[in-house]
């Protein structure tokens, strides 16, 4: 069917009212009017496939429902969420150097206008409850759905490097934070500790690099 013949057709809440030629894509897009009154230009095949069924108002509605449904988690998740943003983007935050300072970012989906809602949505879908703590699978990776999970404190503490606390010179930091401080990879420090080295020896012995 030619694009022009689709004018007037209805896809979900959207009615095609015209075509808009996109120079860059070299194809026509559909100008649509949504039931809610909004107009939006949409890729024709996503209408045909059913991938897009509203101007976005349906999605917003769904988000709102999720939000209400999981209102009970809202307080703690919001606190956690604000903490993330502080660590990653506020240079004045005491933990910034271990996060933002190491170029740890928060994915786009979890930032911006719907950032918190998306974060909460993901958390609830991934088994969040108030007993759990947010863990990054790859400690050098970003805060994103692929790299995060909600785990029990115990798992997180046992998890390689991230949150194991060690005290040296009267200061207590996670192995990851110590790694940063002394310039030895967290993995190496962790392996040393596992081998039974003292924290002092683990942090002060220069690593032997055979790989170079
Ligand atoms: Zn709409």
Boltz pocket constraint, residues with backbone or C-beta under 6 A from the ligand:
constraints:
  - pocket:
      binder: B
      contacts: [[A, 13], [A, 34], [A, 35], [A, 36], [A, 37], [A, 38], [A, 54], [A, 55], [A, 56], [A, 57], [A, 58]]
      max_distance: 6.0
